Amino acid sequence: MEVIAGNPEDQTRDEFPTAESYLDHYYSTLDGPPEEQGVNFFLFEHLHRIFHKEGLSGERLIDVGTGPCIYSFVSACTKFTEIVGSDYAADNREALKRWIDNEPGCFDWRPVIKHVCELEGHGDVEEREKRIRATIKDVLYCDVHQPNPIAPKVLEPFDCLVTCFCLEATCKTQDDWIQGLRNMATLLRDGGTLVQVAIPLKFYTVDGKRFEVFSADEQFLKSALLEAGFTDLDCHFRKRSVQAGKDTDYEFTVVIKATKKATA
């Protein structure tokens, strides 16, 4: 699979961890790092609920800010015929491509896939791996601060847009967050579904390096979606279950499903 080069400047940016260090820190074990105990299981179970139990489905899905990860696709690939991943960082796009192409040394997502398959009541891990890889049709450069986040690509609006841990990593202000949602909404058809996963941290640490993140409260997350043109919010919050430590500080994780209102 060819990965769109995107902005050449993103090759040298250091606002984010490397794909390798990020994957090792958060997904080398199913439950993730001790300071965020329970977050991964919460994430996997609610994505399973939305796509498998509730049956959210359609033709085309885009994930904005995919990072080097595939967990959002494990159940979704059974409900959508075409999935597009996207990320700002070339390192993340390349890591995702290596997994799609099943290159030697690519990250092993089988424990996550196995967990989700068990939630669905079966153990067809190998078949699900194949299906995920076959359903991902492209990996694009994206920048949520641009009116068209996937420019220069121009695509027909998608039926579903998923975004996980993206805005908190890329926004500096509440206005940035709201505008980022509005920009994402341009990729979604009227009446389409947004699935947002957020953990508004104050900071996090990977490989000893501290990364500052935009923090928001529960009320702002809801009001931002309404202001950006979404409705029918279905919010599931999980309070932090472990004491804040030196490596991160956050209050909650949330999974939100919302509908894009029709534009005038």
C-alpha positions as YAML, in Angstrom:
chain: A
units: angstrom
residues:
- id: 1
  name: MET
  ca: [0.00, 0.00, 0.00]
- id: 2
  name: GLU
  ca: [1.28, 3.45, -0.92]
- id: 3
  name: VAL
  ca: [1.20, 5.98, 1.89]
- id: 4
  name: ILE
  ca: [0.55, 9.60, 0.92]
- id: 5
  name: ALA
  ca: [3.64, 11.65, 1.79]
- id: 6
  name: GLY
  ca: [1.71, 14.63, 3.09]
- id: 7
  name: ASN
  ca: [3.54, 17.57, 4.60]
- id: 8
  name: PRO
  ca: [7.31, 16.95, 4.49]
- id: 9
  name: GLU
  ca: [7.73, 19.02, 7.65]
- id: 10
  name: ASP
  ca: [5.95, 16.34, 9.68]
- id: 11
  name: GLN
  ca: [8.99, 14.11, 9.25]
- id: 12
  name: THR
  ca: [10.93, 16.26, 11.73]
- id: 13
  name: ARG
  ca: [8.22, 17.25, 14.22]
- id: 14
  name: ASP
  ca: [8.72, 16.13, 17.82]
- id: 15
  name: GLU
  ca: [5.36, 17.02, 19.39]
- id: 16
  name: PHE
  ca: [4.48, 13.33, 19.47]
- id: 17
  name: PRO
  ca: [6.22, 10.09, 20.48]
- id: 18
  name: THR
  ca: [7.63, 7.85, 17.79]
- id: 19
  name: ALA
  ca: [5.24, 5.19, 16.56]
- id: 20
  name: GLU
  ca: [7.42, 2.44, 18.02]
- id: 21
  name: SER
  ca: [7.66, 3.99, 21.49]
- id: 22
  name: TYR
  ca: [3.94, 4.85, 21.55]
- id: 23
  name: LEU
  ca: [2.88, 1.32, 20.62]
- id: 24
  name: ASP
  ca: [5.26, -0.24, 23.11]
- id: 25
  name: HIS
  ca: [4.11, 2.05, 25.93]
- id: 26
  name: TYR
  ca: [0.36, 1.76, 25.43]
- id: 27
  name: TYR
  ca: [-0.30, -1.54, 23.67]
- id: 28
  name: SER
  ca: [2.48, -4.00, 24.54]
- id: 29
  name: THR
  ca: [0.02, -5.34, 27.12]
- id: 30
  name: LEU
  ca: [-3.76, -5.44, 26.78]
- id: 31
  name: ASP
  ca: [-4.36, -3.24, 29.81]
- id: 32
  name: GLY
  ca: [-1.78, -0.61, 28.87]
- id: 33
  name: PRO
  ca: [0.53, 1.24, 31.28]
- id: 34
  name: PRO
  ca: [-0.19, 1.06, 35.04]
- id: 35
  name: GLU
  ca: [-1.04, 4.77, 35.30]
- id: 36
  name: GLU
  ca: [-3.87, 4.30, 32.79]
- id: 37
  name: GLN
  ca: [-5.09, 0.94, 34.05]
- id: 38
  name: GLY
  ca: [-8.44, -0.03, 32.57]
- id: 39
  name: VAL
  ca: [-8.44, 2.55, 29.77]
- id: 40
  name: ASN
  ca: [-7.67, 0.10, 26.98]
- id: 41
  name: PHE
  ca: [-10.34, -2.38, 28.05]
- id: 42
  name: PHE
  ca: [-12.87, 0.47, 28.30]
- id: 43
  name: LEU
  ca: [-11.94, 1.58, 24.78]
- id: 44
  name: PHE
  ca: [-12.07, -1.91, 23.24]
- id: 45
  name: GLU
  ca: [-15.36, -2.79, 24.90]
- id: 46
  name: HIS
  ca: [-17.16, 0.38, 23.85]
- id: 47
  name: LEU
  ca: [-15.98, 0.19, 20.24]
- id: 48
  name: HIS
  ca: [-17.22, -3.41, 20.29]
- id: 49
  name: ARG
  ca: [-20.55, -2.22, 21.71]
- id: 50
  name: ILE
  ca: [-21.02, 0.47, 19.07]
- id: 51
  name: PHE
  ca: [-20.13, -1.60, 16.02]
- id: 52
  name: HIS
  ca: [-21.01, -5.16, 17.03]
- id: 53
  name: LYS
  ca: [-23.79, -4.97, 19.62]
- id: 54
  name: GLU
  ca: [-25.53, -1.81, 18.38]
- id: 55
  name: GLY
  ca: [-24.66, -2.60, 14.77]
- id: 56
  name: LEU
  ca: [-23.44, 0.77, 13.53]
- id: 57
  name: SER
  ca: [-22.79, 0.11, 9.85]
- id: 58
  name: GLY
  ca: [-22.47, 1.66, 6.41]
- id: 59
  name: GLU
  ca: [-20.32, 1.65, 3.29]
- id: 60
  name: ARG
  ca: [-17.39, 3.93, 4.16]
- id: 61
  name: LEU
  ca: [-15.60, 4.86, 7.40]
- id: 62
  name: ILE
  ca: [-12.68, 7.22, 7.99]
- id: 63
  name: ASP
  ca: [-10.53, 7.33, 11.11]
- id: 64
  name: VAL
  ca: [-9.01, 10.78, 11.72]
- id: 65
  name: GLY
  ca: [-5.83, 10.71, 13.76]
- id: 66
  name: THR
  ca: [-5.42, 6.94, 13.54]
- id: 67
  name: GLY
  ca: [-1.87, 7.05, 14.82]
- id: 68
  name: PRO
  ca: [-0.06, 3.72, 14.30]
- id: 69
  name: CYS
  ca: [-3.11, 1.83, 15.64]
- id: 70
  name: ILE
  ca: [-5.76, -0.53, 14.26]
- id: 71
  name: TYR
  ca: [-7.96, -1.18, 17.34]
- id: 72
  name: SER
  ca: [-10.78, 1.03, 16.02]
- id: 73
  name: PHE
  ca: [-11.08, -1.23, 12.97]
- id: 74
  name: VAL
  ca: [-11.36, -4.64, 14.65]
- id: 75
  name: SER
  ca: [-15.16, -4.68, 14.89]
- id: 76
  name: ALA
  ca: [-15.79, -1.89, 12.37]
- id: 77
  name: CYS
  ca: [-14.32, -3.92, 9.51]
- id: 78
  name: THR
  ca: [-17.28, -6.30, 9.76]
- id: 79
  name: LYS
  ca: [-19.77, -3.44, 9.36]
- id: 80
  name: PHE
  ca: [-18.13, -1.26, 6.68]
- id: 81
  name: THR
  ca: [-16.82, -2.24, 3.25]
- id: 82
  name: GLU
  ca: [-14.19, 0.51, 3.03]
- id: 83
  name: ILE
  ca: [-12.02, 2.00, 5.80]
- id: 84
  name: VAL
  ca: [-9.57, 4.87, 5.40]
- id: 85
  name: GLY
  ca: [-6.95, 5.66, 8.05]
- id: 86
  name: SER
  ca: [-5.23, 9.03, 8.41]
- id: 87
  name: ASP
  ca: [-2.63, 10.73, 10.54]
- id: 88
  name: TYR
  ca: [-0.47, 13.84, 10.66]
- id: 89
  name: ALA
  ca: [2.81, 12.05, 11.44]
- id: 90
  name: ALA
  ca: [4.57, 10.16, 8.67]
- id: 91
  name: ASP
  ca: [6.03, 7.78, 11.26]
- id: 92
  name: ASN
  ca: [2.54, 6.72, 12.31]
- id: 93
  name: ARG
  ca: [1.31, 6.30, 8.74]
- id: 94
  name: GLU
  ca: [4.32, 4.18, 7.89]
- id: 95
  name: ALA
  ca: [3.82, 1.95, 10.96]
- id: 96
  name: LEU
  ca: [0.19, 1.46, 9.97]
- id: 97
  name: LYS
  ca: [1.21, 0.60, 6.42]
- id: 98
  name: ARG
  ca: [3.72, -1.97, 7.66]
- id: 99
  name: TRP
  ca: [0.99, -3.73, 9.61]
- id: 100
  name: ILE
  ca: [-1.45, -3.62, 6.67]
- id: 101
  name: ASP
  ca: [1.24, -5.13, 4.42]
- id: 102
  name: ASN
  ca: [2.10, -7.69, 7.13]
- id: 103
  name: GLU
  ca: [5.76, -6.79, 6.96]
- id: 104
  name: PRO
  ca: [8.25, -8.60, 9.22]
- id: 105
  name: GLY
  ca: [8.67, -6.77, 12.51]
- id: 106
  name: CYS
  ca: [5.35, -4.92, 12.34]
- id: 107
  name: PHE
  ca: [3.52, -4.45, 15.62]
- id: 108
  name: ASP
  ca: [1.63, -7.51, 16.87]
- id: 109
  name: TRP
  ca: [-2.03, -6.57, 17.29]
- id: 110
  name: ARG
  ca: [-3.18, -10.18, 17.69]
- id: 111
  name: PRO
  ca: [-3.78, -9.95, 21.48]
- id: 112
  name: VAL
  ca: [-6.14, -6.99, 20.92]
- id: 113
  name: ILE
  ca: [-7.84, -8.70, 17.99]
- id: 114
  name: LYS
  ca: [-8.21, -11.89, 20.06]
- id: 115
  name: HIS
  ca: [-9.77, -9.92, 22.93]
- id: 116
  name: VAL
  ca: [-12.30, -8.25, 20.63]
- id: 117
  name: CYS
  ca: [-13.12, -11.55, 18.90]
- id: 118
  name: GLU
  ca: [-13.80, -13.07, 22.31]
- id: 119
  name: LEU
  ca: [-16.13, -10.17, 23.10]
- id: 120
  name: GLU
  ca: [-17.95, -11.08, 19.89]
- id: 121
  name: GLY
  ca: [-18.15, -14.71, 21.01]
- id: 122
  name: HIS
  ca: [-15.63, -16.39, 18.69]
- id: 123
  name: GLY
  ca: [-11.90, -16.95, 18.23]
- id: 124
  name: ASP
  ca: [-11.33, -16.35, 14.52]
- id: 125
  name: VAL
  ca: [-8.27, -14.14, 15.02]
- id: 126
  name: GLU
  ca: [-6.46, -15.02, 11.79]
- id: 127
  name: GLU
  ca: [-9.58, -14.47, 9.68]
- id: 128
  name: ARG
  ca: [-10.26, -11.14, 11.40]
- id: 129
  name: GLU
  ca: [-6.68, -9.98, 10.76]
- id: 130
  name: LYS
  ca: [-7.17, -10.69, 7.06]
- id: 131
  name: ARG
  ca: [-10.48, -8.87, 7.01]
- id: 132
  name: ILE
  ca: [-9.09, -5.75, 8.69]
- id: 133
  name: ARG
  ca: [-6.20, -5.61, 6.22]
- id: 134
  name: ALA
  ca: [-8.52, -6.10, 3.25]
- id: 135
  name: THR
  ca: [-10.98, -3.42, 4.40]
- id: 136
  name: ILE
  ca: [-8.41, -0.64, 4.90]
- id: 137
  name: LYS
  ca: [-8.23, 0.93, 1.46]
- id: 138
  name: ASP
  ca: [-5.92, 3.89, 2.11]
- id: 139
  name: VAL
  ca: [-3.80, 5.71, 4.68]
- id: 140
  name: LEU
  ca: [-3.79, 9.47, 4.22]
- id: 141
  name: TYR
  ca: [-2.04, 12.52, 5.58]
- id: 142
  name: CYS
  ca: [-4.39, 14.59, 7.74]
- id: 143
  name: ASP
  ca: [-4.34, 17.84, 9.68]
- id: 144
  name: VAL
  ca: [-7.46, 18.60, 11.71]
- id: 145
  name: HIS
  ca: [-6.61, 22.31, 11.72]
- id: 146
  name: GLN
  ca: [-7.23, 22.57, 7.97]
- id: 147
  name: PRO
  ca: [-10.71, 23.17, 6.48]
- id: 148
  name: ASN
  ca: [-10.29, 19.89, 4.59]
- id: 149
  name: PRO
  ca: [-8.27, 17.74, 7.01]
- id: 150
  name: ILE
  ca: [-7.17, 15.32, 4.29]
- id: 151
  name: ALA
  ca: [-6.15, 17.94, 1.69]
- id: 152
  name: PRO
  ca: [-5.01, 17.70, -1.02]
- id: 153
  name: LYS
  ca: [-7.32, 14.66, -1.22]
- id: 154
  name: VAL
  ca: [-10.98, 15.43, -1.85]
- id: 155
  name: LEU
  ca: [-13.30, 12.50, -1.18]
- id: 156
  name: GLU
  ca: [-17.02, 11.94, -1.02]
- id: 157
  name: PRO
  ca: [-18.36, 12.29, 2.54]
- id: 158
  name: PHE
  ca: [-18.11, 9.21, 4.73]
- id: 159
  name: ASP
  ca: [-20.90, 7.40, 6.57]
- id: 160
  name: CYS
  ca: [-18.91, 7.23, 9.80]
- id: 161
  name: LEU
  ca: [-15.95, 9.11, 11.25]
- id: 162
  name: VAL
  ca: [-13.93, 7.74, 14.16]
- id: 163
  name: THR
  ca: [-11.38, 9.82, 16.05]
- id: 164
  name: CYS
  ca: [-9.48, 8.53, 19.08]
- id: 165
  name: PHE
  ca: [-7.23, 10.65, 21.30]
- id: 166
  name: CYS
  ca: [-6.66, 13.13, 18.47]
- id: 167
  name: LEU
  ca: [-7.90, 16.57, 19.49]
- id: 168
  name: GLU
  ca: [-6.36, 16.52, 22.95]
- id: 169
  name: ALA
  ca: [-2.97, 15.87, 21.33]
- id: 170
  name: THR
  ca: [-3.25, 18.57, 18.66]
- id: 171
  name: CYS
  ca: [-5.24, 21.45, 20.17]
- id: 172
  name: LYS
  ca: [-4.07, 24.31, 22.37]
- id: 173
  name: THR
  ca: [-7.38, 26.08, 23.08]
- id: 174
  name: GLN
  ca: [-11.10, 25.41, 23.26]
- id: 175
  name: ASP
  ca: [-11.54, 27.27, 19.98]
- id: 176
  name: ASP
  ca: [-8.98, 24.95, 18.36]
- id: 177
  name: TRP
  ca: [-10.97, 21.94, 19.60]
- id: 178
  name: ILE
  ca: [-14.31, 23.20, 18.29]
- id: 179
  name: GLN
  ca: [-12.82, 24.19, 14.94]
- id: 180
  name: GLY
  ca: [-11.12, 20.79, 14.69]
- id: 181
  name: LEU
  ca: [-14.51, 19.13, 15.12]
- id: 182
  name: ARG
  ca: [-16.01, 21.40, 12.47]
- id: 183
  name: ASN
  ca: [-13.20, 20.54, 10.07]
- id: 184
  name: MET
  ca: [-13.67, 16.82, 10.72]
- id: 185
  name: ALA
  ca: [-17.40, 17.21, 10.12]
- id: 186
  name: THR
  ca: [-16.71, 18.21, 6.51]
- id: 187
  name: LEU
  ca: [-15.59, 14.60, 5.93]
- id: 188
  name: LEU
  ca: [-18.89, 13.20, 7.21]
- id: 189
  name: ARG
  ca: [-22.21, 13.08, 5.37]
- id: 190
  name: ASP
  ca: [-25.30, 14.71, 6.83]
- id: 191
  name: GLY
  ca: [-26.82, 12.23, 9.25]
- id: 192
  name: GLY
  ca: [-23.52, 10.37, 9.48]
- id: 193
  name: THR
  ca: [-22.12, 9.09, 12.76]
- id: 194
  name: LEU
  ca: [-19.16, 10.44, 14.71]
- id: 195
  name: VAL
  ca: [-17.44, 8.17, 17.23]
- id: 196
  name: GLN
  ca: [-15.08, 10.15, 19.45]
- id: 197
  name: VAL
  ca: [-12.79, 8.66, 22.07]
- id: 198
  name: ALA
  ca: [-11.07, 11.17, 24.35]
- id: 199
  name: ILE
  ca: [-8.87, 11.20, 27.43]
- id: 200
  name: PRO
  ca: [-8.24, 14.88, 28.17]
- id: 201
  name: LEU
  ca: [-4.90, 14.55, 29.90]
- id: 202
  name: LYS
  ca: [-2.82, 17.37, 31.28]
- id: 203
  name: PHE
  ca: [0.32, 15.58, 30.13]
- id: 204
  name: TYR
  ca: [1.69, 12.13, 29.40]
- id: 205
  name: THR
  ca: [5.18, 10.64, 29.36]
- id: 206
  name: VAL
  ca: [6.67, 8.15, 26.89]
- id: 207
  name: ASP
  ca: [10.30, 7.02, 27.03]
- id: 208
  name: GLY
  ca: [11.01, 9.66, 29.68]
- id: 209
  name: LYS
  ca: [9.79, 12.52, 27.48]
- id: 210
  name: ARG
  ca: [6.86, 14.61, 28.68]
- id: 211
  name: PHE
  ca: [4.18, 15.69, 26.18]
- id: 212
  name: GLU
  ca: [1.80, 18.51, 27.05]
- id: 213
  name: VAL
  ca: [-1.85, 17.90, 26.11]
- id: 214
  name: PHE
  ca: [-5.01, 20.01, 26.05]
- id: 215
  name: SER
  ca: [-7.24, 19.20, 29.00]
- id: 216
  name: ALA
  ca: [-11.03, 19.64, 28.97]
- id: 217
  name: ASP
  ca: [-13.91, 18.83, 31.28]
- id: 218
  name: GLU
  ca: [-17.00, 16.74, 30.59]
- id: 219
  name: GLN
  ca: [-19.27, 19.72, 29.98]
- id: 220
  name: PHE
  ca: [-16.95, 21.25, 27.40]
- id: 221
  name: LEU
  ca: [-16.66, 18.00, 25.43]
- id: 222
  name: LYS
  ca: [-20.44, 17.88, 25.08]
- id: 223
  name: SER
  ca: [-20.93, 21.58, 24.33]
- id: 224
  name: ALA
  ca: [-18.13, 21.52, 21.74]
- id: 225
  name: LEU
  ca: [-19.86, 18.77, 19.79]
- id: 226
  name: LEU
  ca: [-23.17, 20.64, 19.84]
- id: 227
  name: GLU
  ca: [-21.47, 23.85, 18.71]
- id: 228
  name: ALA
  ca: [-19.69, 21.99, 15.91]
- id: 229
  name: GLY
  ca: [-22.99, 20.74, 14.48]
- id: 230
  name: PHE
  ca: [-23.54, 17.36, 16.12]
- id: 231
  name: THR
  ca: [-26.60, 16.09, 17.93]
- id: 232
  name: ASP
  ca: [-27.97, 12.94, 19.63]
- id: 233
  name: LEU
  ca: [-24.95, 12.63, 21.91]
- id: 234
  name: ASP
  ca: [-24.51, 9.22, 23.58]
- id: 235
  name: CYS
  ca: [-21.72, 9.61, 26.15]
- id: 236
  name: HIS
  ca: [-20.04, 6.91, 28.26]
- id: 237
  name: PHE
  ca: [-17.54, 8.15, 30.85]
- id: 238
  name: ARG
  ca: [-15.02, 6.20, 32.91]
- id: 239
  name: LYS
  ca: [-13.41, 7.89, 35.88]
- id: 240
  name: ARG
  ca: [-9.72, 7.34, 36.53]
- id: 241
  name: SER
  ca: [-9.31, 4.23, 38.68]
- id: 242
  name: VAL
  ca: [-5.71, 4.74, 39.80]
- id: 243
  name: GLN
  ca: [-3.98, 7.62, 41.52]
- id: 244
  name: ALA
  ca: [-2.32, 10.21, 39.29]
- id: 245
  name: GLY
  ca: [1.39, 9.53, 38.94]
- id: 246
  name: LYS
  ca: [4.49, 11.22, 37.60]
- id: 247
  name: ASP
  ca: [3.91, 9.93, 34.05]
- id: 248
  name: THR
  ca: [0.41, 11.25, 33.39]
- id: 249
  name: ASP
  ca: [-2.54, 13.09, 34.91]
- id: 250
  name: TYR
  ca: [-6.16, 12.75, 33.79]
- id: 251
  name: GLU
  ca: [-9.63, 12.56, 35.31]
- id: 252
  name: PHE
  ca: [-11.66, 10.46, 32.87]
- id: 253
  name: THR
  ca: [-11.93, 8.68, 29.54]
- id: 254
  name: VAL
  ca: [-15.01, 9.05, 27.34]
- id: 255
  name: VAL
  ca: [-16.51, 7.38, 24.29]
- id: 256
  name: ILE
  ca: [-19.11, 9.51, 22.51]
- id: 257
  name: LYS
  ca: [-21.38, 8.63, 19.62]
- id: 258
  name: ALA
  ca: [-23.05, 11.55, 17.86]
- id: 259
  name: THR
  ca: [-24.92, 12.39, 14.65]
- id: 260
  name: LYS
  ca: [-24.00, 15.16, 12.20]
- id: 261
  name: LYS
  ca: [-26.90, 17.53, 11.73]
- id: 262
  name: ALA
  ca: [-28.00, 18.35, 8.20]
- id: 263
  name: THR
  ca: [-26.29, 21.44, 6.83]
- id: 264
  name: ALA
  ca: [-28.39, 24.27, 5.43]
...
